[in-house]
Amino acid sequence: MSAPIRILRIINSLEPYGVELGIVDMCRRLTEGYQWAVLSFMGGAVADKLRECGVEVFGPNESRDNSPSMFAMFREVRKAVDSWRPHIVHGHLDRGSILGGWAAKLRGLPSIAHVHNRPHFAPPHFRYGKLAYRLGYRSIGRTAAVVTVSKGIAREFRACTGLSSVVIYNGIDLSRFVKWSGRHNGLRGELSIPDGAIIVGAVGRLHYQKNYPCLLRVASQVAEQTRNVHFVAAGDGTLKQELETYRDELGLRGRFHFLGYRSDVPQLLQETDIFAFTSCFEGFGRAVAEAMATECPVVATDVVGVNEVVEPGQTGYLVPLDHEEELAARIIKLARDPELRRKMGQAGRKRVQEHFSLSSMAAKFALLYAQLASNNRVTSDRI
């Protein structure tokens, strides 16, 4: 029996966001023939979930408030590589991909640069802009296999760096995200939402990327035209107080509920009638796919990644960014038509089963890992 493939995954934080929870899903799914370790620079609550799966976790035990310097992070990566001795280094997002690629290159190891979002040229953690982004990825491009999470991200990544990539869509655990045939009363009872009211759900951290001010204005328009539609948003973040204040200014207290961080998102989606998603930009739209798996019709902004998940007119609606009146109109249309919600919900789950399942994602990464471990050339037509 051959020895297991040892894979070290590197990521900035282990807070309970989409990329981090996706790592947990993959470590749970690919067990036989694999050993996993994860290095994070900032720590976070997901570390405990990983340890429960038997994954060795490197990095701080508790969340850090400030990011270490690039030199300190690279030193942590080299230390983990030298001590754990992986066969493959799998980096996530810009820091994990580039620093992991450098450390792997120094040790003659294959690596994966997993690109989850569009190029960022001037956020606080990457001050040197487009040139640094391009040079960082090009410095590992000849030795690392680059994976992007959607065709749109692959195009933008290539336009910026000149590098090709393999597209592997994120995968949803269909055993966890499934429509319940009965009727939950937990969320309605918790928030005093009347029986028969329509619940419009949103999931995502309270961050400018998710564009919650837009969703609040959309909710205001919906509230003016309906009496039985309530909005709930699961997620936490630094904008919480600001968004709650804006909600109250719009007169939506009692109609728009900020739930904070929730560990029971699959159950919340089972109580959701319509899923709303107003992000400014995305790489894939994991929350959208999770909602579709739970048979929720989706009303979302037409942004990269999300427009590959949602099939317009079949599983929901795509609306140009910040077209708030159209977003509201689509939500109202679905709220008033239960049969349309049912048909779109069923079509959404079928689409996730066919294109975005965790089993499909795991199978494609298993093939990629096998190719890298055997030093074969990685080609996109074989994944």
N, C-alpha and C positions, 0 to 999 in steps of 0.2 A: 504494500500500500504506500502510495507516494506521500511525502511530507506535505502538510498544509501550506498554502500560500499565506505569507505574513504581510499584511497590508497596514501601513501607518497612514491615517487620515489626519489632515492638518486644517484647522479652521480658526478664525479669529476668536469667536466666543462660543459658548454652549448655552446661550439663552434659548428659550423654547420658541424659536422661529422656524420658518419653513425648511431652510437648508439643514439646520441642526436636527430637526425631527426626521428629516429624510435620511440622515446618517443612521439614526437609531433604527429606522425601518429596514435599511439595507443590512445592518449588522445582525438583526433578528432573522432576516430572510436567508442570507448566505452564511450558513453555519458549518455544514460539513465540508471539509477541505479548505477552511479558511481560519486564520487567526487575526484578530483585529486589535489595533491600538489607535487611540485618538489623542492628538495634542491640540490643546486650545491655549490661546494667549491670554484670554480674559476670563476664563472659567464660566460657570453658570449652572442652572438647575438640571440641564440635560445630562450632566456628568453622572448623576445617580442612575438615570435610566440606562446609560451605557454600561455602568458597572453591573447592574442587574442582569445584563445580557452576557456578562463575562468578558467585557472589553476592558483592556488596561487603559487608564486615562492619565495623560501627562498634563501638567499645567497646574494653575492655582486651584485649590479646593473650593474657594468661594469667589464670587464675581469681583473683578477689579473695576474700579471706577475710571482709571486712566490706562490707556494703551501703552505698553512698553515701546521703547525705541526700536527702529528696524534692526539695529545691530543686536539688541538684546533678544529680539524675537528670532533672528537667524541663529543666534547662539543656542537658544532653546531647541530649535529644530535639529541642529547638528547633534546636540546632546542626545535627543530622543532617537535619532537615526543610529548613532553609534552604540547606544545602550540596548535598544530593542532589536536592532538588526533586521529591518523589514526586507522583503523581496521587492516590494513596490511602495512608492510614496505617492499618495493620492491627496493633492491639495485642493482646497475649496476657496472660491472667491479670489480676489487679487493677491492678498497677502499670502494665504496658504499655498496658492498655486505657484507663485514666483519663488518664495522662500523655500518651499518644499522642492521645487525643481532645481534650485541651486544646490541644496544639500545633497539631493540624489545624484546630481551630475558629478559632484566632488567624489562621491563614493562609487561611481559607476553603476548606479541603480536606475532602472526605468521609473518614470513618474507620469502622473496624470495631472494636468491642469484643468480643473473643473470650473468652467465659466458659467455662473448662474445669472448674471445680469449684464446690462449693456455697459459699454465703457464709461467710466467716470473720470473726468479730466481734472476736476478741482475740488473734490470734497476734502474735509479737514484731514482725513487720514492718507491722502495721496496728493501732496501739495504741488508736485512738479508737472502735473498736467499730462497732455497727450503724449509728449515725447517720452516721459518716464514710463507711461503705460506701455507704449509701443516697444521701447527698449527692454523693459522688464520681461515681457512675454517673448520677444524675439531672442532674448538671451537663453531661453530654455526651449524654444520652439523646435530645434533640431533633435532634441533628445526626449522631449515630453510628448505624450499623446494629449492633444487638446480636445476636451469634451464640452460641447455647449448644450444648453437645455431646450433650445428651440431653433428653428431655421432662421427666424428673425435675428436672434442673438448671433448666430453663426455668420450671417451676412454683415452685421455691424462689427463684429470682432475682426473679420477678414479685412473690411474696409479700413480699420484702424491699424492693424498689425501686419497685414499681408499674409497671415497664417490661415491655413485650412483647419477644419475641426470635424470631429465626428458628432453628430447630433443624437443624443439619447434623452428622450423626454423623461421628466420626473414621473415617478410611479406612485399610485394611490393604493393603499391596502384596502381592497374591496371587502374584506371580512369585517373591518371596523367601520367603514363608511357605507352604511346600508339603510334603506328606508325601513322604518318600523311600521308594521301593518296596523297597529293600534293608535292610540292618541295619548301622548304625554301631557301631563298637566303641570310638570315641574316648573318650567319657565313661566307659564301663564300665572300659576299660583305665586311664584316668587315676585313677579312684577305687577300683579293684579291686572293682567291683560284679560279682557272678557272672552269667554268662549265664543267661537265664531269669528273672532277678529283675525285678520290676516297679519302674519308676522313676516317682515322683510329683514333678513339677517345679513350681517357683514362680519367678516373675520379678518383681522390684521392689526399689527401694532399701530399705535397712535403716533404716526410719523408723517412728515410732509409728503412722502412718496405715495401714501395711501389716499391722500386728497379727501380727507373727511369733511372739510368745510364745504366742498362741492356736494357731498352726500347729505349734509345737513340742509343745504338750500333745496336740494331735490325733495327731501322729506317734508320741508315746509310747503312746497307746492302740492305734494301728494296730500298732506293734511288738510289743505284748503279745499280740496275736491272730494275727499272721502272722510268717513267717520270711523271706519273700522280697520284702519291700517296702522300697525305699530312697527317701529324700527328697533332692532337690537344690534349692538356692535360688541363683539368679543375681542379684547386685546388691550394692552396697556402701553404706556409710553409717556414721554416727557410733555406731550401736548394735551394730556388729559384735562387739566384744569382749564386751559384755554378753550378747548372744544366744549366742555360742559358750560362754560360761560356763554359761548356763542349759541349753543343750543337754547339756553334760557332766553337769550335776547330774541331769538326767533320764535319764542313762544311754544317750544316743543317739549317742555318738561311734561312727562307723563305719556308722551308719544314716541320719544327717541330715548332709548335706554343704553347707557354705556355700562357694560358688565365687568370691565377689567379683564385681567388674565383669567382664562378658564381652561382647565385640563379636560373638560368634558365636551369638547367641540363636536365630536360625532353625535352625541346626544342632543346638543343644541341644534344641529342641522336637521335632526329628525323632527324637530318642532318648528322648523322654518318652512314657510310656504314659497317664498321668493328669495333669491340671493342677489344682493347688490354689490357691485365692485367698481369703484371709481378711481382706481390708481392712475397716477400720472405716467408711470412706466413700470414695467415688470420684465422678468426674464422668461417666466413660464406662466405663473398664476396658479400655484398649488391649491390655494383656498378655493378657487373657482372649480378646479377638478374634483376636490373633495365634496363640494356642494352638489355637483352634477352626479357624482357617485351615489349621493343620498337622494337622488331624484328631485332636486330643486331646480326649477328653471332659473336662468341667470340673466340679469341685466348688467352689462359691463361696458366699460370704456374700451374703445377699439385701439388697444396698444399692443406693442410687440409681445409675443408669447401668448397672451390671452386670446388674441385673434386666431391662434392655431388650436386652442382648446375648445372654444365655443363655436358651434356651427350656427351661423345666424339664421333665424327663422325656424330652426329645427330644435335646438337645445336651449335657446334663449335669444337675446338680442345684443348686438354690438352697436354702440353709439359713439360718435366722435367725441374726443376729449372735451369736457366742459360744455357740452350741449345739454344743459341742465333741463330745459323744457322737454326735450325728447326723452331723456332718462326718466323723468317723472311720468311722461305719457306711457312709456313702456311698462313701468311698474303698475300704473293704474289699470292698463289693459289686462295684465296678468291677474291682478287682484280681483277683477270683475269676471274672470272667465276660468272657473275651476277645471273645466275639461281641457283647456289649452295648457294650464299648469300641469295637468296629469300627463298629457302627451309629450310635452317638452321635457318633463322630468324623466320619463321612461327613456326617451331618446338620449338624454344626457348620460344616464347610467350606461346604456349600451355603448355610447361613444367612448367613455372611460374604459370600459371592459375591453374594447377593441384596440385602443391606442395608448392608454395612459395607466395601465395596471402596474402594480409593484412587481408582479411576477415577470412581466415583459421587461421592465427596466433591469431587474436582477439578472435575467438571462443574458441581456446584452453586456452588462458589466462583467459577468462571469466569463464570457467569451473574450472581452478585452483584457481582463486580468490574465487569462490563460495565454493569450498572444504575447503579452509583455513578459510574463514569467518564462516563456520559452524563447524569448528574444526574437520573436517573429515580427515582421513589419506589420504595423497596424494600418488597415485600409478601411475607409468608410463603407465600402460596398460589402464588407464581411460582417458588419455590426448590425 
